[in-house]
Amino acid sequence: MRASNMNSQRHLCSSCLTLSYQLYIDAECIQGLGAALHQRQIVAGEPREGVICYISMQMKDSEARYGATQTECLCLVWALEKPHYYLEGAVFEVFTEHEDYQ
């Protein structure tokens, strides 16, 4: 999922503890880190992937000098730690555009 698509959903959804999550991450070498936690739910009889939360972080000067692979790894670790209260003990998938991690 592209960063520009992360905010295509305008409404946040409630989390259902019995369903799996989808974590979309994106790292920009200079701008910062971003992630969106989604969950596929049934709404009005239709399957829909809703946004549970968005998170973002501006990188420190030292982190901005990382290469693309290291920046994406930083984003992955950060994105797993930040919403840990949703992900601990849950089934989830991580999606990234970075070729080394697909």
PyMOL commands that set and color helices and strands:
alter all, ss='L'
color gray80, all
select helices_A, chain A and resi 3-6+63-65+68-81+84-87+99-101
alter helices_A, ss='H'
color red, helices_A
select strands_A, chain A and resi 21-28+32-43+46-57+92-95
alter strands_A, ss='S'
color yellow, strands_A
deselect
rebuild
show_as cartoon
